[in-house]
């Protein structure tokens, strides 16, 4: 495909799923029988188109691969002129293939998973809407277009998390995700204002070209606003609290939005804004601190979760932390952040789909303490989930081994105390990841069966999921095995991204083989501890109460909600109460006082209107006398 052909067809990438969303939403119940098929077909069509564009991009030289197309003039207001256009370069192409490829497989999986849901058509409409918004986000050639897609995925996320809104927990989770993300969105909105005030434009080209002439304080402020936005969308500390609750949505939602695509939008924003962060070292330090803290934060929470989806959600938070950490290391880590993002898109989507398959066979039970011994009853799910498990803990040759190890190596390569702290955090996170993911595997697939007849629900009868669900799981599992090798072989992804993120040569303090050996030893220790604790001892069907303070804290998400309550909600309530009091006693009091004064005066003045002519004549005589006296006094003076 030529450059001109690619440019002329760019709008179809988000346009196809957007058409699907519109058709399904306006056609109503008439599309119940075929709506899921239309949505899936349009998602696949977008992927095929992206694949054709990728082949055309590979056939051109590195300098000619980027393609831009202006669709129309969007905002012609005074000095601000913004065109609505798309840009397909090496970085956005990675996201296009991930979003449409994994997204299409999740659409296929959802056909089986949502088969009995009466609102399946609406679910697929929301999936299509999400794909369209996410593609606008990564294809936009300016920050305002990115912001449009940013808000679009926020809307789609709200709709999908709260899809079963008749459940109070789902409705609350959707509102929580929406509110927390709005906090992050304020950062992006302020960032747009800083860009316009500083550069007079919001296009990537204008902002990046002008960054060298901007003051460091301005770039630092801009960098921190972009980081705030990334924290909200990618569930990073301190805006991470929404992700665990978001598991209330159907499991395909978790696989698509909260594992493979939406939560990676923050990483995309940081990497895309690399020229800004490279000139704002303080903002860059903020990025690596957020990433390092979050990767440990999520890993610790994952150790204490008995809900399989919430354990995987905590894992997502931690793995995104690795990506943010790498992105904060500048050109040394940009490519590896994207590599881990891509491999994570495969193995985490596979883990979530595997969790959905388990739930499908267990009457929607999510408590892993009520699983056990499922490996023989659900062999395909066991194998595909196991591949995702090996990939996320970083066992060679699975995908996570290549991407996560590189991030740990680059973190240590930062040198000095900084390198020891960041590398140590990343290495410790790898060990904890091995522990809690081994715990998930053992509780779910090994040991004795722990399900039985219940009083409120029929006993589950575990069985393998239908082929419409297992086929996407198998294809994603293949990606979990092969993607890391192909991206890392000969520095393929680094070379591919060089025109966008810059060139960097690794400088490691110790040989790669030694670093790999250390990481594998730490991973093996994590696996061994989990095996000793959960495979060699009986598993209680109810979580024990006599646990350590750290376990209690992890069960409560390390008090993330409590912190938000103390720092944001309670002060907000007090401010609101103060404003209400000010209105009641101040504004309303002043208004009431003025009214009472006028009322009192009117009573007194009304007394003068007696209706007697003699009183009026006397008043006129007295007034005339006063005026005459004043005139005489003036004449005398």
Secondary structure, 3 states (H helix, E strand, C coil): CCHHHHHHHHHHHHHHHHHHHHHHHHHHHHHCCCHHHHHHHHHHHHHHHHHHHHHHHHCCCHHHCCEEEEEEEEEEECCEEEEEEEEECHHHHHHHHHHHHHHHHHHHHHHHHCCCCCCHHHHHHHHHHHHHHHHHHHHECEHHHHHHHHHHHHHHHHHHHCCCCCCHHHHHHHHHHHHHHHHHHHHHHHHHHHHHHHHCCCEHHHHHHHHHHCCHHHHHHHHHHHHHHHHHHCCCCCCCCHHHHHHHCCHHHHHHHHHHCHHHHHHHHHHHCHHHHHCCHHHHHHHHHHHHHHHHHHHHHHCCCCEHHHHHHHHHHHHHHHHHHHHHCHHHCHHHHHHHHHHHHHHHHHHHHHHHHHHHHCCCCCEHHHCCCCCCCCHHHHHHHHHHHHHHHCCCCCHHHHHHHHHHHHHHCCCHHHHHHHHHHHHHHHHHHHHHHHHHHHHHHCCCCCCCCCCCCCCCCCCCCCHHHHHHHHHHHHHHHHHHHHHHHHHHHHHHHHHHHCCCCCCCCCCHHHHHHHHHHHHHHHHHHHHHHHCCCCCCCCCCCCCCHHHHHHHCHHHHHHHHHHHHHHHHHHHHHHHHHHHHHHHHHHHHHHHHHHHHHHHHHHCCCCCCHHHHHHHHHHHHHHHHHHHHHHHHC
